[in-house]
Amino acid sequence: MSKLAYTKFLKFVVEHAHPFRSRHTWQEVIGFIFGRFNPEPTGDEPEVYITDVLPMDSGSSVYVKVGDYSSIYPTLMEKMENNEFVVGWIHSHPGLGIFLSGTDVNTQAIYQ
């Protein structure tokens, strides 16, 4: 994962769930992950290198969804011209730790 992608999404998460603000104001956030195939994989299997993250939206403390996709079309076109593609999606669970909820698993199954 590139430092840019990690930093960009971490900044987005902290903007919506800053540890110094009341937990009642925290919001989940969601975005898309972009990447490209690593031309020099470390093993026999293809590897995807995460190049960027596109923060999309925020919601409540326990729920978030992406509304209008049209705002990312220019970014999608630019990424495709650089041989990048949408690798997946990412979102936060502020204050709850790292896990996949049932909704997360179902959403991923739909995208796969």
VMD Tcl script that builds the backbone (N, CA, C; Angstrom):
set m [mol new atoms 336]
animate dup $m
set s [atomselect $m all]
$s set {name element resname resid chain x y z} {
  {N N MET 1 A 0.851 -1.175 0.000}
  {CA C MET 1 A 0.000 0.000 0.000}
  {C C MET 1 A 0.894 1.235 0.000}
  {N N SER 2 A 0.549 2.187 -0.828}
  {CA C SER 2 A 1.336 3.417 -0.873}
  {C C SER 2 A 1.087 4.265 0.373}
  {N N LYS 3 A 2.092 5.041 0.722}
  {CA C LYS 3 A 1.961 5.957 1.857}
  {C C LYS 3 A 0.840 6.964 1.589}
  {N N LEU 4 A 0.699 7.405 0.340}
  {CA C LEU 4 A -0.362 8.332 -0.046}
  {C C LEU 4 A -1.734 7.756 0.286}
  {N N ALA 5 A -1.987 6.511 -0.109}
  {CA C ALA 5 A -3.289 5.889 0.126}
  {C C ALA 5 A -3.573 5.761 1.615}
  {N N TYR 6 A -2.601 5.284 2.356}
  {CA C TYR 6 A -2.774 5.110 3.795}
  {C C TYR 6 A -3.052 6.444 4.482}
  {N N THR 7 A -2.245 7.432 4.184}
  {CA C THR 7 A -2.367 8.746 4.811}
  {C C THR 7 A -3.681 9.420 4.445}
  {N N LYS 8 A -4.074 9.329 3.190}
  {CA C LYS 8 A -5.303 9.972 2.734}
  {C C LYS 8 A -6.524 9.415 3.463}
  {N N PHE 9 A -6.606 8.095 3.583}
  {CA C PHE 9 A -7.786 7.531 4.245}
  {C C PHE 9 A -7.735 7.754 5.751}
  {N N LEU 10 A -6.555 7.651 6.345}
  {CA C LEU 10 A -6.435 7.905 7.781}
  {C C LEU 10 A -6.871 9.330 8.119}
  {N N LYS 11 A -6.477 10.277 7.297}
  {CA C LYS 11 A -6.880 11.674 7.511}
  {C C LYS 11 A -8.408 11.802 7.430}
  {N N PHE 12 A -9.028 11.132 6.464}
  {CA C PHE 12 A -10.478 11.163 6.297}
  {C C PHE 12 A -11.177 10.561 7.519}
  {N N VAL 13 A -10.650 9.453 8.020}
  {CA C VAL 13 A -11.219 8.812 9.202}
  {C C VAL 13 A -11.151 9.751 10.401}
  {N N VAL 14 A -9.985 10.351 10.625}
  {CA C VAL 14 A -9.790 11.212 11.800}
  {C C VAL 14 A -10.648 12.479 11.702}
  {N N GLU 15 A -10.892 12.975 10.501}
  {CA C GLU 15 A -11.763 14.140 10.341}
  {C C GLU 15 A -13.176 13.850 10.837}
  {N N HIS 16 A -13.604 12.600 10.771}
  {CA C HIS 16 A -14.971 12.232 11.137}
  {C C HIS 16 A -15.077 11.463 12.451}
  {N N ALA 17 A -13.946 11.122 13.043}
  {CA C ALA 17 A -13.960 10.413 14.333}
  {C C ALA 17 A -12.678 10.741 15.095}
  {N N HIS 18 A -12.469 12.016 15.354}
  {CA C HIS 18 A -11.247 12.460 16.031}
  {C C HIS 18 A -11.264 12.024 17.486}
  {N N PRO 19 A -10.165 11.450 17.970}
  {CA C PRO 19 A -10.143 10.953 19.351}
  {C C PRO 19 A -10.375 12.026 20.416}
  {N N PHE 20 A -10.166 13.290 20.103}
  {CA C PHE 20 A -10.370 14.364 21.080}
  {C C PHE 20 A -11.777 14.949 21.042}
  {N N ARG 21 A -12.626 14.445 20.152}
  {CA C ARG 21 A -14.030 14.882 20.107}
  {C C ARG 21 A -14.919 13.815 20.732}
  {N N SER 22 A -16.085 14.213 21.122}
  {CA C SER 22 A -17.044 13.301 21.736}
  {C C SER 22 A -17.373 12.153 20.778}
  {N N ARG 23 A -17.437 10.950 21.307}
  {CA C ARG 23 A -17.789 9.782 20.487}
  {C C ARG 23 A -19.173 9.925 19.864}
  {N N HIS 24 A -20.032 10.728 20.465}
  {CA C HIS 24 A -21.382 10.934 19.925}
  {C C HIS 24 A -21.352 11.652 18.580}
  {N N THR 25 A -20.249 12.311 18.261}
  {CA C THR 25 A -20.136 13.030 16.986}
  {C C THR 25 A -19.417 12.207 15.920}
  {N N TRP 26 A -18.887 11.060 16.285}
  {CA C TRP 26 A -18.126 10.250 15.334}
  {C C TRP 26 A -19.031 9.692 14.239}
  {N N GLN 27 A -18.456 9.590 13.032}
  {CA C GLN 27 A -19.184 9.060 11.880}
  {C C GLN 27 A -18.325 8.030 11.160}
  {N N GLU 28 A -18.958 6.985 10.661}
  {CA C GLU 28 A -18.263 6.053 9.770}
  {C C GLU 28 A -17.989 6.763 8.453}
  {N N VAL 29 A -16.921 6.345 7.784}
  {CA C VAL 29 A -16.603 6.877 6.465}
  {C C VAL 29 A -16.379 5.708 5.503}
  {N N ILE 30 A -16.495 6.004 4.223}
  {CA C ILE 30 A -16.343 4.975 3.197}
  {C C ILE 30 A -15.607 5.561 2.003}
  {N N GLY 31 A -14.891 4.704 1.289}
  {CA C GLY 31 A -14.185 5.136 0.089}
  {C C GLY 31 A -13.823 3.940 -0.775}
  {N N PHE 32 A -13.260 4.219 -1.925}
  {CA C PHE 32 A -12.819 3.184 -2.851}
  {C C PHE 32 A -11.300 3.084 -2.836}
  {N N ILE 33 A -10.814 1.868 -3.019}
  {CA C ILE 33 A -9.375 1.593 -3.056}
  {C C ILE 33 A -8.983 1.355 -4.514}
  {N N PHE 34 A -7.913 2.033 -4.954}
  {CA C PHE 34 A -7.385 1.848 -6.302}
  {C C PHE 34 A -6.038 1.143 -6.242}
  {N N GLY 35 A -5.745 0.386 -7.277}
  {CA C GLY 35 A -4.460 -0.297 -7.324}
  {C C GLY 35 A -4.111 -0.707 -8.737}
  {N N ARG 36 A -2.972 -1.372 -8.829}
  {CA C ARG 36 A -2.528 -1.922 -10.120}
  {C C ARG 36 A -1.764 -3.208 -9.823}
  {N N PHE 37 A -1.634 -4.040 -10.831}
  {CA C PHE 37 A -0.878 -5.266 -10.643}
  {C C PHE 37 A 0.599 -4.937 -10.497}
  {N N ASN 38 A 1.238 -5.578 -9.536}
  {CA C ASN 38 A 2.664 -5.403 -9.307}
  {C C ASN 38 A 3.409 -6.122 -10.431}
  {N N PRO 39 A 4.245 -5.398 -11.204}
  {CA C PRO 39 A 4.945 -6.044 -12.321}
  {C C PRO 39 A 6.019 -7.022 -11.846}
  {N N GLU 40 A 6.418 -6.923 -10.579}
  {CA C GLU 40 A 7.445 -7.814 -10.034}
  {C C GLU 40 A 6.943 -8.454 -8.737}
  {N N PRO 41 A 5.992 -9.410 -8.834}
  {CA C PRO 41 A 5.458 -10.022 -7.612}
  {C C PRO 41 A 6.551 -10.765 -6.848}
  {N N THR 42 A 6.367 -10.876 -5.552}
  {CA C THR 42 A 7.357 -11.543 -4.708}
  {C C THR 42 A 7.217 -13.061 -4.734}
  {N N GLY 43 A 6.077 -13.555 -5.205}
  {CA C GLY 43 A 5.851 -15.004 -5.284}
  {C C GLY 43 A 5.327 -15.388 -6.644}
  {N N ASP 44 A 4.690 -16.555 -6.704}
  {CA C ASP 44 A 4.150 -17.064 -7.965}
  {C C ASP 44 A 2.809 -16.454 -8.337}
  {N N GLU 45 A 2.096 -15.914 -7.351}
  {CA C GLU 45 A 0.765 -15.355 -7.577}
  {C C GLU 45 A 0.836 -13.874 -7.935}
  {N N PRO 46 A -0.110 -13.401 -8.752}
  {CA C PRO 46 A -0.153 -11.958 -9.042}
  {C C PRO 46 A -0.383 -11.163 -7.753}
  {N N GLU 47 A 0.179 -9.991 -7.673}
  {CA C GLU 47 A 0.003 -9.115 -6.527}
  {C C GLU 47 A -0.567 -7.782 -6.979}
  {N N VAL 48 A -1.422 -7.219 -6.158}
  {CA C VAL 48 A -1.976 -5.902 -6.427}
  {C C VAL 48 A -1.360 -4.921 -5.441}
  {N N TYR 49 A -0.855 -3.820 -5.965}
  {CA C TYR 49 A -0.288 -2.760 -5.135}
  {C C TYR 49 A -1.331 -1.659 -5.006}
  {N N ILE 50 A -1.678 -1.293 -3.772}
  {CA C ILE 50 A -2.660 -0.236 -3.531}
  {C C ILE 50 A -1.979 1.098 -3.781}
  {N N THR 51 A -2.506 1.852 -4.735}
  {CA C THR 51 A -1.899 3.117 -5.120}
  {C C THR 51 A -2.576 4.335 -4.516}
  {N N ASP 52 A -3.889 4.238 -4.301}
  {CA C ASP 52 A -4.624 5.420 -3.861}
  {C C ASP 52 A -5.944 5.005 -3.224}
  {N N VAL 53 A -6.502 5.923 -2.462}
  {CA C VAL 53 A -7.825 5.749 -1.867}
  {C C VAL 53 A -8.633 6.996 -2.195}
  {N N LEU 54 A -9.870 6.806 -2.576}
  {CA C LEU 54 A -10.755 7.923 -2.862}
  {C C LEU 54 A -11.827 7.988 -1.781}
  {N N PRO 55 A -11.667 8.889 -0.789}
  {CA C PRO 55 A -12.715 9.051 0.222}
  {C C PRO 55 A -14.012 9.481 -0.449}
  {N N MET 56 A -15.132 8.869 -0.020}
  {CA C MET 56 A -16.399 9.136 -0.689}
  {C C MET 56 A -17.441 9.821 0.187}
  {N N ASP 57 A -17.728 9.267 1.365}
  {CA C ASP 57 A -18.861 9.778 2.115}
  {C C ASP 57 A -18.721 9.431 3.588}
  {N N SER 58 A -19.538 10.082 4.398}
  {CA C SER 58 A -19.614 9.761 5.821}
  {C C SER 58 A -21.076 9.531 6.168}
  {N N GLY 59 A -21.295 8.878 7.311}
  {CA C GLY 59 A -22.670 8.558 7.696}
  {C C GLY 59 A -22.887 8.771 9.177}
  {N N SER 60 A -23.499 7.810 9.812}
  {CA C SER 60 A -23.745 7.882 11.252}
  {C C SER 60 A -22.598 7.178 11.979}
  {N N SER 61 A -22.750 6.978 13.262}
  {CA C SER 61 A -21.707 6.296 14.025}
  {C C SER 61 A -21.677 4.793 13.730}
  {N N VAL 62 A -22.729 4.259 13.125}
  {CA C VAL 62 A -22.786 2.818 12.875}
  {C C VAL 62 A -23.177 2.449 11.437}
  {N N TYR 63 A -23.302 3.426 10.548}
  {CA C TYR 63 A -23.774 3.125 9.208}
  {C C TYR 63 A -23.252 4.164 8.220}
  {N N VAL 64 A -22.857 3.697 7.052}
  {CA C VAL 64 A -22.446 4.596 5.971}
  {C C VAL 64 A -22.709 3.903 4.640}
  {N N LYS 65 A -23.038 4.684 3.630}
  {CA C LYS 65 A -23.189 4.135 2.285}
  {C C LYS 65 A -22.766 5.205 1.290}
  {N N VAL 66 A -22.386 4.759 0.120}
  {CA C VAL 66 A -22.027 5.672 -0.956}
  {C C VAL 66 A -23.302 6.012 -1.696}
  {N N GLY 67 A -23.546 7.290 -1.867}
  {CA C GLY 67 A -24.742 7.732 -2.564}
  {C C GLY 67 A -24.522 7.801 -4.064}
  {N N ASP 68 A -24.181 8.952 -4.559}
  {CA C ASP 68 A -24.057 9.224 -5.983}
  {C C ASP 68 A -22.639 8.901 -6.462}
  {N N TYR 69 A -22.523 7.934 -7.372}
  {CA C TYR 69 A -21.224 7.532 -7.903}
  {C C TYR 69 A -20.697 8.480 -8.981}
  {N N SER 70 A -21.545 9.345 -9.524}
  {CA C SER 70 A -21.132 10.158 -10.669}
  {C C SER 70 A -19.941 11.057 -10.355}
  {N N SER 71 A -19.751 11.413 -9.097}
  {CA C SER 71 A -18.634 12.295 -8.755}
  {C C SER 71 A -17.277 11.633 -8.944}
  {N N ILE 72 A -17.234 10.300 -9.003}
  {CA C ILE 72 A -15.938 9.633 -9.152}
  {C C ILE 72 A -15.601 9.277 -10.598}
  {N N TYR 73 A -16.511 9.504 -11.535}
  {CA C TYR 73 A -16.245 9.133 -12.928}
  {C C TYR 73 A -14.970 9.754 -13.482}
  {N N PRO 74 A -14.718 11.058 -13.274}
  {CA C PRO 74 A -13.455 11.611 -13.783}
  {C C PRO 74 A -12.225 10.937 -13.168}
  {N N THR 75 A -12.299 10.627 -11.881}
  {CA C THR 75 A -11.184 9.949 -11.221}
  {C C THR 75 A -11.016 8.540 -11.773}
  {N N LEU 76 A -12.124 7.835 -11.992}
  {CA C LEU 76 A -12.048 6.498 -12.572}
  {C C LEU 76 A -11.369 6.521 -13.933}
  {N N MET 77 A -11.728 7.473 -14.760}
  {CA C MET 77 A -11.129 7.576 -16.094}
  {C C MET 77 A -9.626 7.857 -15.997}
  {N N GLU 78 A -9.268 8.763 -15.100}
  {CA C GLU 78 A -7.849 9.096 -14.912}
  {C C GLU 78 A -7.066 7.873 -14.429}
  {N N LYS 79 A -7.622 7.153 -13.476}
  {CA C LYS 79 A -6.949 5.972 -12.934}
  {C C LYS 79 A -6.806 4.897 -14.010}
  {N N MET 80 A -7.850 4.691 -14.817}
  {CA C MET 80 A -7.784 3.687 -15.870}
  {C C MET 80 A -6.700 4.023 -16.883}
  {N N GLU 81 A -6.518 5.307 -17.167}
  {CA C GLU 81 A -5.464 5.716 -18.094}
  {C C GLU 81 A -4.074 5.410 -17.539}
  {N N ASN 82 A -3.970 5.284 -16.203}
  {CA C ASN 82 A -2.702 4.938 -15.544}
  {C C ASN 82 A -2.637 3.461 -15.163}
  {N N ASN 83 A -3.469 2.636 -15.811}
  {CA C ASN 83 A -3.522 1.190 -15.552}
  {C C ASN 83 A -3.879 0.852 -14.111}
  {N N GLU 84 A -4.671 1.707 -13.476}
  {CA C GLU 84 A -5.169 1.438 -12.133}
  {C C GLU 84 A -6.651 1.072 -12.233}
  {N N PHE 85 A -7.134 0.362 -11.243}
  {CA C PHE 85 A -8.532 -0.042 -11.232}
  {C C PHE 85 A -9.034 -0.052 -9.791}
  {N N VAL 86 A -10.354 -0.132 -9.639}
  {CA C VAL 86 A -10.929 -0.214 -8.306}
  {C C VAL 86 A -10.635 -1.609 -7.770}
  {N N VAL 87 A -9.884 -1.649 -6.679}
  {CA C VAL 87 A -9.503 -2.907 -6.040}
  {C C VAL 87 A -10.588 -3.340 -5.059}
  {N N GLY 88 A -11.220 -2.373 -4.428}
  {CA C GLY 88 A -12.242 -2.680 -3.443}
  {C C GLY 88 A -12.729 -1.416 -2.774}
  {N N TRP 89 A -13.299 -1.586 -1.616}
  {CA C TRP 89 A -13.821 -0.462 -0.863}
  {C C TRP 89 A -13.292 -0.556 0.566}
  {N N ILE 90 A -13.343 0.556 1.254}
  {CA C ILE 90 A -12.828 0.615 2.616}
  {C C ILE 90 A -13.768 1.482 3.438}
  {N N HIS 91 A -13.946 1.134 4.698}
  {CA C HIS 91 A -14.712 2.009 5.570}
  {C C HIS 91 A -14.309 1.792 7.023}
  {N N SER 92 A -14.726 2.699 7.854}
  {CA C SER 92 A -14.325 2.670 9.255}
  {C C SER 92 A -15.454 2.151 10.141}
  {N N HIS 93 A -15.068 1.708 11.320}
  {CA C HIS 93 A -15.983 1.364 12.409}
  {C C HIS 93 A -15.477 2.148 13.620}
  {N N PRO 94 A -15.754 3.444 13.702}
  {CA C PRO 94 A -15.130 4.251 14.757}
  {C C PRO 94 A -15.453 3.756 16.168}
  {N N GLY 95 A -14.378 3.513 16.913}
  {CA C GLY 95 A -14.505 3.081 18.290}
  {C C GLY 95 A -14.834 1.610 18.476}
  {N N LEU 96 A -14.971 0.863 17.387}
  {CA C LEU 96 A -15.398 -0.532 17.491}
  {C C LEU 96 A -14.301 -1.534 17.139}
  {N N GLY 97 A -13.148 -1.070 16.717}
  {CA C GLY 97 A -12.074 -1.978 16.330}
  {C C GLY 97 A -12.188 -2.395 14.877}
  {N N ILE 98 A -11.353 -3.352 14.508}
  {CA C ILE 98 A -11.295 -3.817 13.123}
  {C C ILE 98 A -12.010 -5.158 13.019}
  {N N PHE 99 A -13.034 -5.217 12.199}
  {CA C PHE 99 A -13.782 -6.451 11.977}
  {C C PHE 99 A -14.641 -6.275 10.743}
  {N N LEU 100 A -15.147 -7.375 10.232}
  {CA C LEU 100 A -16.103 -7.348 9.131}
  {C C LEU 100 A -17.479 -7.664 9.697}
  {N N SER 101 A -18.397 -6.733 9.563}
  {CA C SER 101 A -19.770 -6.977 10.000}
  {C C SER 101 A -20.455 -7.878 8.977}
  {N N GLY 102 A -21.631 -8.379 9.321}
  {CA C GLY 102 A -22.411 -9.162 8.374}
  {C C GLY 102 A -22.728 -8.366 7.119}
  {N N THR 103 A -23.015 -7.076 7.298}
  {CA C THR 103 A -23.281 -6.199 6.156}
  {C C THR 103 A -22.037 -6.068 5.286}
  {N N ASP 104 A -20.868 -5.946 5.918}
  {CA C ASP 104 A -19.613 -5.851 5.165}
  {C C ASP 104 A -19.388 -7.100 4.305}
  {N N VAL 105 A -19.598 -8.254 4.897}
  {CA C VAL 105 A -19.413 -9.518 4.176}
  {C C VAL 105 A -20.375 -9.612 3.001}
  {N N ASN 106 A -21.631 -9.252 3.213}
  {CA C ASN 106 A -22.619 -9.295 2.128}
  {C C ASN 106 A -22.285 -8.296 1.029}
  {N N THR 107 A -21.857 -7.104 1.415}
  {CA C THR 107 A -21.491 -6.088 0.428}
  {C C THR 107 A -20.311 -6.575 -0.423}
  {N N GLN 108 A -19.308 -7.134 0.223}
  {CA C GLN 108 A -18.144 -7.637 -0.516}
  {C C GLN 108 A -18.548 -8.752 -1.459}
  {N N ALA 109 A -19.429 -9.630 -1.027}
  {CA C ALA 109 A -19.895 -10.716 -1.885}
  {C C ALA 109 A -20.581 -10.184 -3.139}
  {N N ILE 110 A -21.333 -9.110 -2.984}
  {CA C ILE 110 A -22.000 -8.492 -4.143}
  {C C ILE 110 A -20.970 -7.931 -5.113}
  {N N TYR 111 A -19.934 -7.229 -4.593}
  {CA C TYR 111 A -18.921 -6.635 -5.459}
  {C C TYR 111 A -18.038 -7.688 -6.128}
  {N N GLN 112 A -17.811 -8.810 -5.462}
  {CA C GLN 112 A -16.966 -9.847 -6.063}
  {C C GLN 112 A -17.684 -10.514 -7.206}
}
mol reanalyze $m
mol bondsrecalc $m
mol representation Tube
mol addrep $m
